[in-house]
Amino acid sequence: MNAALNREQVDLDATIKLQRKFFLDQKTKDIGFRIESLKKLKKAIIKYEDAIYDALKKDLNKSKFEAYTTEIGFVLEEISYHLKHLKKWAKPTKVRTDLVNFYSRSYIVHEPFGVVLIIAPWNYPFQLLVDPLIGAISAGNCVMLKPANYSKNVTNVIVNMMNETFDREYISVYTGGREAIQEILNHRFDYIFFTGSTYLGRIVMEKASRYLTPVSLELGGKSPCIVEDDANLDVAARRIVFGKLLNAGQTCIAPDYLFVNSRIKEQLIEKIKKCIILSYGDNPKLSPDYGRIINDAQFKKLKGLIETGKIIFGGQTDERERYIAPTIMDNVKPDDPIMQEEIFGPIFPIMEYNNLDEVIHFINSREKPLAFYFFTSSRKKEKMVLSQTTSGGGCINDTMVHLTNPRMPFGGVGNSGMGAYHGKFSFDTFSHHRSILAKTTLFDIPLRYPPYKDKLKYAKMVFK
C-alpha cells in the first residue's frame, strides 16, 4: 500500500470514529436537527446549481433541462416531500395489542441505524448519491458518501458542497476508484446503500456479511419493453424514445430491448425513427440535448455491440467525442451478444413475437429485471402479463416515470437488487423499526407461569 493510500486510510479511520462518537451524542435523533439539516442541504444545492450543471455537462454532456429534471430538481422535490412529512413519519407508531397482552401499550419506535455508507454510480452521479442521503438524514443517521469515480467533475462539486455545508463528523465524502470502494468496505458500517452494477453489488453484499451489515442494493438488468398490436403506436414510439435516449441510454431503468408484436413491428420502427429525428434532429451529434458516453471503455463496449447485429437506423460513432448515435437493430435473437447483458447505451434491439405467451416465457426464463414496460390498450392483457411476470417496478403505456412518484417504492427484485427507497420508503429503509410493548403492573395473569397442569385448555381459548 502506497503512502498516499495510507494517508487516506488514516483519514477514513478517523472520520468513521468521529461519526460514531457524534451519533452516540444523540444529536441526529433530534427531529429539529434533521429538519435543519435537510434545509441546509436544499440551500446548498440551490447555491451550487450552476456548478452542478457545468459538471454534468462535462461528464455526460447533459443539457440543463435534463440535468435539472433528472438530478437537481428531482432531489429538491424529494427534500420538500421529506420536510413536509418527516415529523409524522418519525413519531412512534401506535398499534393494537393482542388479547394475550391485555392492558398494554404497543408501539413501534423508528430509530436510526447509526453510521451508514452510501455508494453511488456515475450515470446519475448527483441524484443517486443525494437522494438516498435525504432518507439517511431524515432517519437520523450519520453518513459516509462514496461518489462515483468516473464522473469526476460532479464528484468534485459534491466534495466542495458537502464540506462547506456539513461537519465531517456528521456527513463526509470519501473519493476514489474501485480500490477505494474495496477499502471503505473493509470498515464496519451500520447500513450500506449501494447503487451500481450487479457485479459490484455482489462484492458489497459479501463484504457486508462480515459484520452482518444490512444492505440495500439498487442494481439493474435487461428491462423489457413490450409493444402489443393494440397499443397506441404514436404514443408508444415517443415514450420509448424518451426512455431509451435519456442520458444517452445510460439509465438503469431504460427500456433495454423491445419485444414487438410482428403485426405492427414495421409501423413502430418507422414511428421510432421519426421520433428520434423529431427529438434530436437529423444529426443527433449536433443536438444540444443529446448526451455522451461516460468513458472510453463504455464507448468501446457499445461500439462492439453495434457491430454484432443488423443496423437499420443510426450506428454512427465518434470515439473522440464518445458519441454513439441512436441506433436501431432489427431481427435480434436471444443468443445475440447484445442480449447477454445490460446495454446501458442508446441502442434499440428489436425482437418480434406472435403471441404474449412467447414473451412471458422468455422474460421468466431470464433474471428478474429492474423495470418492465408494456404498451397495450387492453386491461385484460395488462393484468395477465403483470400477474405472470415480475420486476422491480414498471409502467403501463410509458417508460421510466414510475420512479417519479414519491408515494411508491423504487427498487429491484432478485438479480436487479433488494430494498427500496423514495419518499417514506427512504425514511423506512434507513430506520430500524423497534417494537416496544409497555405492560401494566396493576395485575399479573398467572396463566403463562408454571406449573401448567390443566392450563392448556385455557391457553387454547386465548390462541385461537
Order of alpha helices (4+ residues) and beta strands (2+ residues): alpha-alpha-alpha-alpha-alpha-beta-beta-beta-alpha-beta-alpha-beta-alpha-beta-alpha-beta-beta-alpha-beta-alpha-alpha-beta-beta-beta-beta-beta-alpha-beta-alpha-beta-beta-beta-beta-alpha-beta-alpha
